[in-house]
Amino acid sequence: MADLIHLSASTPFARGGNRLVYVHPERPDACIKLPRGDVDLAAKRRRKGLKGRMKPAATFDDNRAEARTLTELHRRIGGSLASFVPRFLGWVDTDLGRGVCVDLVRDDDGAIATPLKQYVWESGFDGPLEAALGEFTAYWVRERVPSRELLLHNVVARRKGDGAVRLVVIDGLGNADLLPLSRWSRVLARRKSARKAARLRSRIEDLVRTRAAGGDPGEHGFLRPPG
């Protein structure tokens, strides 16, 4: 049996709607995602109404869904996907429960990559981000990567040593449709991926306008409080 990983004395570096994320104490290039103790999966399923009741309960377990989705995507697309989507590294047992271990996206200088929402709030829609979004969109459409909506807090901006940026999707992958027709049609899959990427651009532009108008971005989607 693998050694138990102790996280109870550690502070998660990210907190999502359903999970907490910790740096792996023995692997700085990996992170561990654990379900939040205050989230009731059965209640979450009920809130989805009829659509939720038509899906198995396991669908609402983010860790199980992520492990399956990452495994399938990397198997289908191959090594190039690791530049845009973390790899599933296995299940781990911790003193806070069982978690999934995945790649931790870091900048070239070793810092944990900045959530896209925070990057845009601090730097705007600058040249490196424009180039990164173009590269990301071309890849996303070409490889037909399935995802739910590409939200700004589910994407990170990885800063490279030459000043460039690369966008990496850390959550929200997979197909949430009850009848995922795009799974059997390359044309439909590319169109769907293109729509998701286009809406990501719109979200970036909306946040830029919110900042220009002196609006409040909220606290969600920041590794540190917005300044």
C-alpha positions as CSV (number, residue, x, y, z in Angstrom):
1,M,0.0,0.0,0.0
2,A,1.3,3.5,-0.9
3,D,2.3,5.8,1.9
4,L,-0.3,8.1,3.3
5,I,0.3,11.7,2.2
6,H,-0.2,14.2,5.0
7,L,-2.0,17.4,3.9
8,S,-3.9,18.4,7.0
9,A,-1.2,20.9,8.1
10,S,-1.0,22.4,4.5
11,T,-3.0,25.2,3.0
12,P,-4.6,24.6,-0.4
13,F,-3.4,27.1,-3.0
14,A,-6.7,27.0,-4.9
15,R,-10.4,26.5,-3.9
16,G,-13.0,25.6,-6.4
17,G,-16.7,25.2,-6.1
18,N,-16.4,21.5,-5.3
19,R,-12.7,20.8,-4.6
20,L,-9.5,22.0,-2.8
21,V,-6.2,21.9,-4.5
22,Y,-2.9,21.3,-2.8
23,V,0.7,21.2,-3.9
24,H,2.0,17.6,-3.7
25,P,4.4,17.7,-0.7
26,E,6.9,15.4,-2.4
27,R,6.4,16.4,-6.0
28,P,6.5,20.1,-6.8
29,D,5.4,19.4,-10.4
30,A,2.2,17.8,-9.2
31,C,-1.0,18.8,-7.3
32,I,-3.6,16.9,-5.5
33,K,-7.3,17.7,-5.8
34,L,-9.6,16.7,-2.9
35,P,-13.4,17.0,-2.6
36,R,-14.6,19.7,-0.3
37,G,-16.2,18.3,2.8
38,D,-19.0,20.9,2.7
39,V,-20.2,19.8,-0.7
40,D,-23.1,17.3,-1.0
41,L,-23.0,15.5,-4.3
42,A,-26.6,14.2,-4.0
43,A,-27.8,17.8,-3.5
44,K,-25.8,19.0,-6.4
45,R,-27.4,16.3,-8.6
46,R,-30.9,17.3,-7.4
47,R,-30.2,21.0,-8.3
48,K,-29.7,19.9,-11.9
49,G,-33.4,18.8,-12.1
50,L,-34.5,16.3,-14.7
51,K,-31.1,16.5,-16.6
52,G,-29.3,15.6,-13.4
53,R,-31.6,12.7,-12.6
54,M,-30.9,11.2,-16.0
55,K,-27.2,11.0,-15.3
56,P,-25.5,8.5,-12.9
57,A,-24.5,9.9,-9.6
58,A,-20.8,9.3,-10.4
59,T,-21.1,12.0,-13.0
60,F,-21.1,14.6,-10.2
61,D,-17.9,13.3,-8.6
62,D,-15.4,15.7,-10.1
63,N,-12.4,13.6,-9.3
64,R,-13.7,10.5,-10.9
65,A,-14.9,12.4,-13.9
66,E,-11.6,14.2,-14.3
67,A,-9.5,11.1,-14.0
68,R,-11.5,9.4,-16.7
69,T,-11.6,12.4,-19.0
70,L,-7.9,13.2,-18.8
71,T,-7.0,9.6,-19.4
72,E,-9.2,9.4,-22.5
73,L,-8.1,12.7,-23.9
74,H,-4.4,12.1,-23.6
75,R,-4.8,8.6,-25.0
76,R,-6.7,9.9,-28.1
77,I,-4.7,13.1,-28.8
78,G,-1.2,12.1,-27.7
79,G,1.8,13.9,-26.3
80,S,1.0,17.4,-27.7
81,L,-2.0,17.7,-25.4
82,A,0.2,18.0,-22.3
83,S,1.1,21.6,-23.4
84,F,-2.5,22.6,-23.0
85,V,-4.1,20.1,-20.6
86,P,-2.5,18.6,-17.4
87,R,-2.0,14.8,-17.3
88,F,-3.7,12.5,-14.7
89,L,-0.9,11.0,-12.6
90,G,-3.0,8.6,-10.5
91,W,-5.0,8.3,-7.3
92,V,-3.4,9.1,-4.0
93,D,-4.5,8.5,-0.4
94,T,-4.1,11.5,2.0
95,D,-5.1,12.1,5.6
96,L,-7.9,14.3,4.2
97,G,-9.2,11.6,1.9
98,R,-8.6,10.1,-1.5
99,G,-7.6,12.5,-4.3
100,V,-6.5,12.8,-7.9
101,C,-3.0,13.7,-8.7
102,V,-2.4,15.8,-11.8
103,D,0.3,18.0,-13.3
104,L,0.8,21.3,-11.5
105,V,1.2,24.0,-14.1
106,R,4.1,26.3,-13.3
107,D,5.7,29.3,-15.0
108,D,9.2,28.8,-16.3
109,D,10.5,30.6,-13.2
110,G,8.8,28.0,-11.0
111,A,5.8,30.1,-9.8
112,I,2.4,28.5,-9.9
113,A,0.7,29.6,-13.1
114,T,-1.7,32.5,-12.8
115,P,-5.4,31.9,-13.4
116,L,-6.5,33.6,-16.6
117,K,-9.0,35.8,-14.7
118,Q,-6.2,37.1,-12.5
119,Y,-3.9,37.6,-15.5
120,V,-6.4,39.7,-17.4
121,W,-7.3,41.7,-14.3
122,E,-3.7,42.6,-13.7
123,S,-2.3,42.8,-17.3
124,G,-5.3,43.3,-19.6
125,F,-5.6,41.7,-23.0
126,D,-2.0,42.3,-23.8
127,G,0.1,41.1,-26.8
128,P,1.4,37.9,-25.2
129,L,-2.2,36.9,-24.2
130,E,-3.5,37.7,-27.7
131,A,-0.8,35.4,-29.2
132,A,-1.5,32.7,-26.6
133,L,-5.2,32.8,-27.4
134,G,-4.6,32.4,-31.1
135,E,-2.3,29.4,-30.5
136,F,-4.8,27.9,-28.1
137,T,-7.8,28.3,-30.4
138,A,-6.0,26.8,-33.4
139,Y,-5.0,23.8,-31.3
140,W,-8.4,23.4,-29.6
141,V,-10.3,23.3,-32.8
142,R,-7.8,21.2,-34.7
143,E,-7.7,18.5,-32.0
144,R,-11.5,18.8,-31.3
145,V,-10.9,19.0,-27.5
146,P,-14.2,18.5,-25.7
147,S,-15.0,20.9,-22.8
148,R,-17.7,22.6,-21.0
149,E,-17.7,26.4,-21.1
150,L,-14.1,27.7,-20.9
151,L,-14.3,29.8,-17.8
152,L,-11.6,32.2,-16.9
153,H,-10.9,30.5,-13.5
154,N,-10.6,27.1,-15.2
155,V,-7.7,28.3,-17.5
156,V,-4.3,29.4,-16.4
157,A,-1.8,31.6,-18.2
158,R,1.6,30.0,-18.0
159,R,4.4,32.5,-18.4
160,K,7.4,31.3,-20.4
161,G,11.0,32.5,-20.0
162,D,10.9,34.4,-23.3
163,G,7.9,36.6,-22.2
164,A,5.4,34.5,-24.1
165,V,2.3,33.0,-22.5
166,R,0.6,29.6,-23.0
167,L,-3.0,28.9,-22.0
168,V,-3.6,25.7,-20.1
169,V,-7.1,24.3,-19.2
170,I,-7.1,22.9,-15.7
171,D,-10.8,22.1,-15.2
172,G,-14.1,21.8,-17.0
173,L,-13.0,19.3,-19.6
174,G,-15.1,16.6,-21.2
175,N,-18.5,16.5,-22.9
176,A,-21.5,17.3,-20.6
177,D,-24.2,16.8,-23.2
178,L,-26.7,14.0,-22.6
179,L,-26.4,13.1,-26.3
180,P,-22.8,14.1,-27.3
181,L,-23.3,14.0,-31.1
182,S,-20.0,15.7,-31.5
183,R,-18.3,12.6,-30.3
184,W,-19.2,10.9,-33.6
185,S,-18.8,13.8,-36.0
186,R,-15.4,15.6,-36.5
187,V,-17.2,18.5,-38.2
188,L,-19.6,19.0,-35.2
189,A,-16.7,18.6,-32.7
190,R,-14.6,21.2,-34.4
191,R,-17.5,23.6,-34.6
192,K,-18.3,23.1,-30.9
193,S,-14.6,23.6,-29.9
194,A,-14.5,26.8,-32.0
195,R,-17.6,28.2,-30.3
196,K,-16.1,27.5,-26.8
197,A,-12.9,29.2,-27.8
198,A,-14.8,32.2,-29.2
199,R,-16.7,32.5,-26.0
200,L,-13.5,32.4,-24.0
201,R,-12.3,35.5,-26.0
202,S,-15.6,37.2,-25.2
203,R,-15.2,36.5,-21.5
204,I,-11.7,38.1,-21.6
205,E,-13.1,41.1,-23.3
206,D,-15.9,41.4,-20.8
207,L,-13.5,41.3,-17.9
208,V,-11.4,44.0,-19.5
209,R,-14.4,46.2,-19.8
210,T,-15.4,45.5,-16.2
211,R,-12.0,46.6,-15.0
212,A,-12.0,49.8,-17.2
213,A,-15.4,50.7,-15.7
214,G,-14.1,50.3,-12.1
215,G,-16.2,47.1,-11.5
216,D,-15.6,44.4,-9.0
217,P,-14.2,41.1,-10.3
218,G,-15.1,39.2,-7.1
219,E,-12.6,37.0,-5.3
220,H,-13.1,33.7,-7.2
221,G,-10.4,32.9,-9.7
222,F,-7.4,34.6,-8.0
223,L,-4.4,33.0,-6.4
224,R,-4.1,36.2,-4.3
225,P,-6.7,38.9,-3.7
226,P,-7.2,41.3,-6.6
227,G,-5.4,44.6,-6.1
